[in-house]
Amino acid sequence: MLQQLEWLRDDYQRMRDSTESVGTMGARFFIGMAARRTG
């Protein structure tokens, strides 16, 4: 789970660098949230 939070944070920083990936980052974020809820 900690690794997941780390790549979520990496995606967030990448999103801040280039707003082009907002859609992809959003999808990954929701996938990550769903994975976190399922454990």
N, CA, C and O atoms as a Maestro MAE file, in Angstrom:
{
 s_m_m2io_version
 :::
 2.0.0
}

f_m_ct {
 s_m_title
 :::
 protein
 m_atom[156] {
  # First column is atom index #
  i_m_mmod_type
  r_m_x_coord
  r_m_y_coord
  r_m_z_coord
  i_m_residue_number
  s_m_chain_name
  s_m_pdb_residue_name
  s_m_pdb_atom_name
  i_m_atomic_number
  :::
  1 25 0.832 -1.197 0.000 1 A "MET " " N  " 7
  2 3 0.000 0.000 0.000 1 A "MET " " CA " 6
  3 2 0.874 1.257 0.000 1 A "MET " " C  " 6
  4 15 0.553 2.237 -0.672 1 A "MET " " O  " 8
  5 25 1.971 1.229 0.748 2 A "LEU " " N  " 7
  6 3 2.858 2.391 0.772 2 A "LEU " " CA " 6
  7 2 3.442 2.650 -0.609 2 A "LEU " " C  " 6
  8 15 3.574 3.801 -1.024 2 A "LEU " " O  " 8
  9 25 3.796 1.574 -1.325 3 A "GLN " " N  " 7
  10 3 4.317 1.746 -2.680 3 A "GLN " " CA " 6
  11 2 3.275 2.428 -3.554 3 A "GLN " " C  " 6
  12 15 3.602 3.297 -4.363 3 A "GLN " " O  " 8
  13 25 2.012 2.025 -3.385 4 A "GLN " " N  " 7
  14 3 0.940 2.622 -4.175 4 A "GLN " " CA " 6
  15 2 0.851 4.121 -3.899 4 A "GLN " " C  " 6
  16 15 0.712 4.923 -4.823 4 A "GLN " " O  " 8
  17 25 0.933 4.490 -2.623 5 A "LEU " " N  " 7
  18 3 0.881 5.911 -2.273 5 A "LEU " " CA " 6
  19 2 2.064 6.647 -2.892 5 A "LEU " " C  " 6
  20 15 1.935 7.801 -3.299 5 A "LEU " " O  " 8
  21 25 3.208 5.986 -2.964 6 A "GLU " " N  " 7
  22 3 4.385 6.631 -3.545 6 A "GLU " " CA " 6
  23 2 4.186 6.904 -5.025 6 A "GLU " " C  " 6
  24 15 4.513 7.993 -5.498 6 A "GLU " " O  " 8
  25 25 3.643 5.916 -5.783 7 A "TRP " " N  " 7
  26 3 3.468 6.188 -7.212 7 A "TRP " " CA " 6
  27 2 2.322 7.146 -7.448 7 A "TRP " " C  " 6
  28 15 2.299 7.849 -8.459 7 A "TRP " " O  " 8
  29 25 1.360 7.187 -6.521 8 A "LEU " " N  " 7
  30 3 0.314 8.207 -6.634 8 A "LEU " " CA " 6
  31 2 0.934 9.592 -6.459 8 A "LEU " " C  " 6
  32 15 0.593 10.531 -7.177 8 A "LEU " " O  " 8
  33 25 1.842 9.705 -5.503 9 A "ARG " " N  " 7
  34 3 2.510 10.986 -5.271 9 A "ARG " " CA " 6
  35 2 3.374 11.365 -6.475 9 A "ARG " " C  " 6
  36 15 3.424 12.529 -6.871 9 A "ARG " " O  " 8
  37 25 4.056 10.366 -7.052 10 A "ASP " " N  " 7
  38 3 4.873 10.636 -8.238 10 A "ASP " " CA " 6
  39 2 4.001 11.141 -9.381 10 A "ASP " " C  " 6
  40 15 4.362 12.094 -10.072 10 A "ASP " " O  " 8
  41 25 2.843 10.493 -9.577 11 A "ASP " " N  " 7
  42 3 1.930 10.934 -10.628 11 A "ASP " " CA " 6
  43 2 1.453 12.350 -10.356 11 A "ASP " " C  " 6
  44 15 1.318 13.147 -11.284 11 A "ASP " " O  " 8
  45 25 1.197 12.670 -9.102 12 A "TYR " " N  " 7
  46 3 0.737 14.013 -8.742 12 A "TYR " " CA " 6
  47 2 1.795 15.055 -9.099 12 A "TYR " " C  " 6
  48 15 1.483 16.094 -9.679 12 A "TYR " " O  " 8
  49 25 3.044 14.767 -8.747 13 A "GLN " " N  " 7
  50 3 4.126 15.701 -9.068 13 A "GLN " " CA " 6
  51 2 4.284 15.836 -10.578 13 A "GLN " " C  " 6
  52 15 4.522 16.930 -11.090 13 A "GLN " " O  " 8
  53 25 4.149 14.704 -11.295 14 A "ARG " " N  " 7
  54 3 4.273 14.734 -12.745 14 A "ARG " " CA " 6
  55 2 3.144 15.567 -13.347 14 A "ARG " " C  " 6
  56 15 3.350 16.307 -14.309 14 A "ARG " " O  " 8
  57 25 1.952 15.438 -12.771 15 A "MET " " N  " 7
  58 3 0.806 16.199 -13.249 15 A "MET " " CA " 6
  59 2 1.082 17.697 -13.086 15 A "MET " " C  " 6
  60 15 0.768 18.492 -13.972 15 A "MET " " O  " 8
  61 25 1.665 18.072 -11.960 16 A "ARG " " N  " 7
  62 3 1.961 19.483 -11.718 16 A "ARG " " CA " 6
  63 2 2.976 19.990 -12.737 16 A "ARG " " C  " 6
  64 15 2.947 21.160 -13.118 16 A "ARG " " O  " 8
  65 25 3.877 19.105 -13.179 17 A "ASP " " N  " 7
  66 3 4.882 19.515 -14.164 17 A "ASP " " CA " 6
  67 2 4.260 19.673 -15.548 17 A "ASP " " C  " 6
  68 15 4.598 20.609 -16.273 17 A "ASP " " O  " 8
  69 25 3.357 18.772 -15.922 18 A "SER " " N  " 7
  70 3 2.711 18.867 -17.234 18 A "SER " " CA " 6
  71 2 1.237 18.532 -17.089 18 A "SER " " C  " 6
  72 15 0.876 17.390 -16.803 18 A "SER " " O  " 8
  73 25 0.392 19.527 -17.287 19 A "THR " " N  " 7
  74 3 -1.045 19.343 -17.080 19 A "THR " " CA " 6
  75 2 -1.671 18.515 -18.194 19 A "THR " " C  " 6
  76 15 -2.878 18.276 -18.180 19 A "THR " " O  " 8
  77 25 -0.859 18.071 -19.167 20 A "GLU " " N  " 7
  78 3 -1.389 17.265 -20.262 20 A "GLU " " CA " 6
  79 2 -1.932 15.937 -19.740 20 A "GLU " " C  " 6
  80 15 -2.904 15.402 -20.273 20 A "GLU " " O  " 8
  81 25 -1.296 15.410 -18.690 21 A "SER " " N  " 7
  82 3 -1.650 14.076 -18.203 21 A "SER " " CA " 6
  83 2 -2.720 14.120 -17.118 21 A "SER " " C  " 6
  84 15 -2.868 13.167 -16.353 21 A "SER " " O  " 8
  85 25 -3.466 15.219 -17.047 22 A "VAL " " N  " 7
  86 3 -4.488 15.333 -16.004 22 A "VAL " " CA " 6
  87 2 -5.496 14.195 -16.127 22 A "VAL " " C  " 6
  88 15 -5.871 13.590 -15.123 22 A "VAL " " O  " 8
  89 25 -5.937 13.898 -17.350 23 A "GLY " " N  " 7
  90 3 -6.922 12.834 -17.554 23 A "GLY " " CA " 6
  91 2 -6.377 11.489 -17.097 23 A "GLY " " C  " 6
  92 15 -7.048 10.753 -16.374 23 A "GLY " " O  " 8
  93 25 -5.153 11.169 -17.522 24 A "THR " " N  " 7
  94 3 -4.545 9.897 -17.143 24 A "THR " " CA " 6
  95 2 -4.336 9.830 -15.645 24 A "THR " " C  " 6
  96 15 -4.598 8.803 -15.017 24 A "THR " " O  " 8
  97 25 -3.867 10.917 -15.077 25 A "MET " " N  " 7
  98 3 -3.604 10.943 -13.636 25 A "MET " " CA " 6
  99 2 -4.908 10.762 -12.879 25 A "MET " " C  " 6
  100 15 -4.953 10.042 -11.881 25 A "MET " " O  " 8
  101 25 -5.970 11.410 -13.344 26 A "GLY " " N  " 7
  102 3 -7.271 11.281 -12.694 26 A "GLY " " CA " 6
  103 2 -7.733 9.834 -12.694 26 A "GLY " " C  " 6
  104 15 -8.211 9.328 -11.679 26 A "GLY " " O  " 8
  105 25 -7.588 9.168 -13.839 27 A "ALA " " N  " 7
  106 3 -7.996 7.770 -13.943 27 A "ALA " " CA " 6
  107 2 -7.174 6.914 -12.988 27 A "ALA " " C  " 6
  108 15 -7.719 6.078 -12.268 27 A "ALA " " O  " 8
  109 25 -5.878 7.123 -12.985 28 A "ARG " " N  " 7
  110 3 -5.002 6.357 -12.091 28 A "ARG " " CA " 6
  111 2 -5.353 6.620 -10.633 28 A "ARG " " C  " 6
  112 15 -5.316 5.712 -9.802 28 A "ARG " " O  " 8
  113 25 -5.695 7.868 -10.329 29 A "PHE " " N  " 7
  114 3 -6.022 8.214 -8.952 29 A "PHE " " CA " 6
  115 2 -7.256 7.445 -8.496 29 A "PHE " " C  " 6
  116 15 -7.272 6.872 -7.407 29 A "PHE " " O  " 8
  117 25 -8.299 7.435 -9.344 30 A "PHE " " N  " 7
  118 3 -9.523 6.734 -8.966 30 A "PHE " " CA " 6
  119 2 -9.283 5.229 -8.879 30 A "PHE " " C  " 6
  120 15 -9.848 4.558 -8.015 30 A "PHE " " O  " 8
  121 25 -8.446 4.698 -9.770 31 A "ILE " " N  " 7
  122 3 -8.100 3.277 -9.702 31 A "ILE " " CA " 6
  123 2 -7.379 2.987 -8.392 31 A "ILE " " C  " 6
  124 15 -7.629 1.970 -7.744 31 A "ILE " " O  " 8
  125 25 -6.482 3.892 -8.011 32 A "GLY " " N  " 7
  126 3 -5.746 3.725 -6.758 32 A "GLY " " CA " 6
  127 2 -6.678 3.774 -5.561 32 A "GLY " " C  " 6
  128 15 -6.531 2.991 -4.623 32 A "GLY " " O  " 8
  129 25 -7.638 4.693 -5.589 33 A "MET " " N  " 7
  130 3 -8.593 4.795 -4.491 33 A "MET " " CA " 6
  131 2 -9.407 3.513 -4.387 33 A "MET " " C  " 6
  132 15 -9.628 3.003 -3.288 33 A "MET " " O  " 8
  133 25 -9.851 2.994 -5.520 34 A "ALA " " N  " 7
  134 3 -10.634 1.757 -5.522 34 A "ALA " " CA " 6
  135 2 -9.799 0.609 -4.964 34 A "ALA " " C  " 6
  136 15 -10.292 -0.193 -4.170 34 A "ALA " " O  " 8
  137 25 -8.543 0.532 -5.375 35 A "ALA " " N  " 7
  138 3 -7.660 -0.530 -4.889 35 A "ALA " " CA " 6
  139 2 -7.455 -0.393 -3.387 35 A "ALA " " C  " 6
  140 15 -7.396 -1.390 -2.668 35 A "ALA " " O  " 8
  141 25 -7.347 0.851 -2.915 36 A "ARG " " N  " 7
  142 3 -7.139 1.061 -1.485 36 A "ARG " " CA " 6
  143 2 -8.369 0.614 -0.700 36 A "ARG " " C  " 6
  144 15 -8.240 0.046 0.385 36 A "ARG " " O  " 8
  145 25 -9.556 0.864 -1.238 37 A "ARG " " N  " 7
  146 3 -10.784 0.484 -0.540 37 A "ARG " " CA " 6
  147 2 -10.912 -1.032 -0.462 37 A "ARG " " C  " 6
  148 15 -11.424 -1.563 0.524 37 A "ARG " " O  " 8
  149 25 -10.447 -1.733 -1.501 38 A "THR " " N  " 7
  150 3 -10.541 -3.187 -1.498 38 A "THR " " CA " 6
  151 2 -9.410 -3.801 -0.682 38 A "THR " " C  " 6
  152 15 -9.422 -5.005 -0.424 38 A "THR " " O  " 8
  153 25 -8.440 -2.997 -0.273 39 A "GLY " " N  " 7
  154 3 -7.343 -3.499 0.538 39 A "GLY " " CA " 6
  155 2 -6.131 -3.784 -0.304 39 A "GLY " " C  " 6
  156 15 -5.104 -4.217 0.219 39 A "GLY " " O  " 8
  :::
 }
 m_bond[155] {
  # First column is bond index #
  i_m_from
  i_m_to
  i_m_order
  :::
  1 1 2 1
  2 2 3 1
  3 3 4 2
  4 3 5 1
  5 5 6 1
  6 6 7 1
  7 7 8 2
  8 7 9 1
  9 9 10 1
  10 10 11 1
  11 11 12 2
  12 11 13 1
  13 13 14 1
  14 14 15 1
  15 15 16 2
  16 15 17 1
  17 17 18 1
  18 18 19 1
  19 19 20 2
  20 19 21 1
  21 21 22 1
  22 22 23 1
  23 23 24 2
  24 23 25 1
  25 25 26 1
  26 26 27 1
  27 27 28 2
  28 27 29 1
  29 29 30 1
  30 30 31 1
  31 31 32 2
  32 31 33 1
  33 33 34 1
  34 34 35 1
  35 35 36 2
  36 35 37 1
  37 37 38 1
  38 38 39 1
  39 39 40 2
  40 39 41 1
  41 41 42 1
  42 42 43 1
  43 43 44 2
  44 43 45 1
  45 45 46 1
  46 46 47 1
  47 47 48 2
  48 47 49 1
  49 49 50 1
  50 50 51 1
  51 51 52 2
  52 51 53 1
  53 53 54 1
  54 54 55 1
  55 55 56 2
  56 55 57 1
  57 57 58 1
  58 58 59 1
  59 59 60 2
  60 59 61 1
  61 61 62 1
  62 62 63 1
  63 63 64 2
  64 63 65 1
  65 65 66 1
  66 66 67 1
  67 67 68 2
  68 67 69 1
  69 69 70 1
  70 70 71 1
  71 71 72 2
  72 71 73 1
  73 73 74 1
  74 74 75 1
  75 75 76 2
  76 75 77 1
  77 77 78 1
  78 78 79 1
  79 79 80 2
  80 79 81 1
  81 81 82 1
  82 82 83 1
  83 83 84 2
  84 83 85 1
  85 85 86 1
  86 86 87 1
  87 87 88 2
  88 87 89 1
  89 89 90 1
  90 90 91 1
  91 91 92 2
  92 91 93 1
  93 93 94 1
  94 94 95 1
  95 95 96 2
  96 95 97 1
  97 97 98 1
  98 98 99 1
  99 99 100 2
  100 99 101 1
  101 101 102 1
  102 102 103 1
  103 103 104 2
  104 103 105 1
  105 105 106 1
  106 106 107 1
  107 107 108 2
  108 107 109 1
  109 109 110 1
  110 110 111 1
  111 111 112 2
  112 111 113 1
  113 113 114 1
  114 114 115 1
  115 115 116 2
  116 115 117 1
  117 117 118 1
  118 118 119 1
  119 119 120 2
  120 119 121 1
  121 121 122 1
  122 122 123 1
  123 123 124 2
  124 123 125 1
  125 125 126 1
  126 126 127 1
  127 127 128 2
  128 127 129 1
  129 129 130 1
  130 130 131 1
  131 131 132 2
  132 131 133 1
  133 133 134 1
  134 134 135 1
  135 135 136 2
  136 135 137 1
  137 137 138 1
  138 138 139 1
  139 139 140 2
  140 139 141 1
  141 141 142 1
  142 142 143 1
  143 143 144 2
  144 143 145 1
  145 145 146 1
  146 146 147 1
  147 147 148 2
  148 147 149 1
  149 149 150 1
  150 150 151 1
  151 151 152 2
  152 151 153 1
  153 153 154 1
  154 154 155 1
  155 155 156 2
  :::
 }
}
